[in-house]
Amino acid sequence: MPAGERRLLTGLFEAAVRAADPEAALAANLPERPKGRTVVVGAGKGAAQLARAFERLWDGPLEGVVVTRYGYGAPCERIRVLEAAHPVPDAAGLAASVALLGAVSGLGPEDLVVALVCGGGSALLPAPPEGLDLADEAALNAALLASGAPISAMNAIRKHVSRIKGGRLAAAAAPARVVSLVVSDVPGDDPAQVASGPTVPDSVSRADALAAMRAWNIALPERVRAHLDRPEAAAPDPRDAVYARNSVRVIASAARSLEAAAAKAAEAGLPAAILSDAMEGEAREVGRVQAAIAREVALRDRPFARPVVLLSGGETTVTLKGGGKGGRNSEFLLAFALGIAGLDGIAALAADTDGIDGSESNAGAFADGGSVARLRAAGRDPAALLGDNDAWTAFDALGDLFAPGPTGTNVNDFRAILLR
């Protein structure tokens, strides 16, 4: 891929990330100072950066604790920053859940709890209910991640297997008022879905959780399955009076980030079309669909005329069937590369806005119409790599991994397809 096109695509990604900058997003959404204490709690891959920004902006005393992924911490003076495992929870995450619940206990009606919530919080806040332990919750998370189910289905189950998710953290803070400031990484920007809604309950029921399990053929651990059969597993009702004084604000989202990327493209003289900010589905299938659109544009100038940049966001999924390495963005891109093989004038970047795609250190990768030929010339079979969920190995072999490092925010997938 020409260096200029790589720079352009990187610039679009950077514009999208800047639009979700924690300090700018928080500055426009600060709550009023309370008469009592201000306690900050938070969870997610960008929680430490949100906490640091909140400290800078808040004019008054505060205290609190947030949890983020290992290596994603940021220095704070008054808010304690904890780190734990993602995507499969560990003992540090369990200790973090205890710390957050402890931080909001014993508060009064004049106190304020500010919840800084962003993507990744589900795995960072394990809190198994009575009768289950951390191993059960880790096994549950592993089963959900391997299932290919959409985030809404996974969260329907998670909210019924927790002492902190599904609004339970906010309930524990009562009678204090809770203001949830949410950086959305979910399609549709439903704040109750971000980090499984620790401070935002929704109407999902135990029956919904069981239906999701059956619909997606999720092999739940036996003890978790037995727990879901018990009425005590029911998630809190959002109509409960305990939530009456609370409020929720989505302060950053994929939609706003894609609009910022479109504006950046316009500065370079390139029209941009936002296909959707809420794409879901199997990553490789979404890749094939977007490759078909790109081919149509490249060969027939429809439904968009060249030059154009096609932008999209959302959260795809990967059903694990192989033993390779990668993530949903690199898997999307390898399928996309197969679909545009041999075509000139197409270049693409797919990356996670938090800086990490899957379990490796890259956010995603670059591809163009020559990627497949270069893989084959290097003795690699791109179709076989895709079948083994091994997209990381494919793009590593090409030197086309995209690794900006942790960005401090998370509005989920970012995809940009440049057609000259």
Secondary structure, 3 states (H helix, E strand, C coil): CCHHHHHHHHHHHHHHHHHCCHHHHHHCCCCCCCCCCEEEEEECCCHHHHHHHHHHHCCCCCEEEEEEECCCCCCCCCEEEEEECCCCCCHHHHHHHHHHHHHCCCCCCCCEEEEEECCCHHHHCCCCCCCCCHHHHHHHHHHHHHHCCCHHHHHHHHCCCCCCCCCHHHHHHCCCEEEEEEECCCCCCCHHHHHHCCCCCCCCCHHHHHHHHHHCCCCCCHHHHHHHCCHHHCCCCCCCHHHCCCEEEEEECHHHHHHHHHHHHHHCCCCEEEEEEEECCEHHHHHHHHHHHHHHHHHHCCCCCCCEEEEEEECCECCCCCCCCCCHHHHHHHHHHHHCCCCCCEEEEEEECCCCCCCCCCCEEEEECCHHHHHHHCCCCHHHHHHCCCHHHHHHHHCCEECCCCCCCCCCEEEEEEEC
